């Protein structure tokens, strides 16, 4: 009996040692927790910005039946909190359902993000990891159009100043085309009406909303597909512009995981579009100089010398005697 107990004890000890060895041999990324909070602020070097990315929450992307992990770019890290922006446009909605004077506080898109989208993309544990942010809404820096009151939101959009913040990895000139502000759209967003560029070297890129006001109170700023920010913005009821949510997440939560890095060129040749979807300047084809065909000197056909048929000498029939 003592022998069997001793054997059983040795087996138990062996199992414990094996378990300890397995745990210590797990790769660092096998389990994501606050220890994985190695995400850091964007880095800019040699004209290229690099962002850490995380997966957090799930939303329809490839289709409308299966939710997939949402990829976010880390714009800043402060302590255990990260400010993140969706890596692509996740959906397509107007800034406001009707064309009227609105601000970020009163627009229907803010309501949708903090109710329908919030509940669709995040479970209860994930929602508890999203910080409520005090969102300051600046006036339009060009026309002075009011940005409205400060709001408290879990989900919101970037502002004009934020999307030109070099510390966040963006080109610091708002009205300059930059890859740092270019955005792709998910297939789900396209299905819901988001316009994407079919070619022109920007295939798959889309316009995306900012929360800042445009020239007038019935306009909202947006970033066009080349990464150029529009001061005048687009009518708030436009229904073909993508949505790129932002939020602040508590990194102490275990509900996110690391998703690698993405990079983009900061500098790009400026381009000044004039509409929400910039009209391409038509290529002026040079007027071709008409090809002057040389006058062909007609080849004189030689006059044929008439063939003179020899006069036949009449045959003299012999006289029959």
Secondary structure, DSSP 4 states (H G I P E B T S, - for coil): -HHHHHHHHHHHHHHHHHHHHHHHHS-GGGS-SGGG------EEETTEEEEEEEEEEEEE-SSSS-EEEEEEEEEEEETTEEEEEESSB-EE--SSSSSS---TTT-HHHHHIIIIIHHHH--HHHHHHEEPEEE--PPPTTT-------EEESSB---TTGGG-GGGTS-S-TTS--GGG--BB-HHHHHTT--B--STT-TTBB-EEEEEE-SSTTEEEEE-TTS-EEEEEEETT-SS-EE--EEEEETTSSSEEEEEEEEEES-------SSSSPPPPPP-PPPPPPP-PPPPPPPPPPPPPPP-PPPPPPP-PPPP-
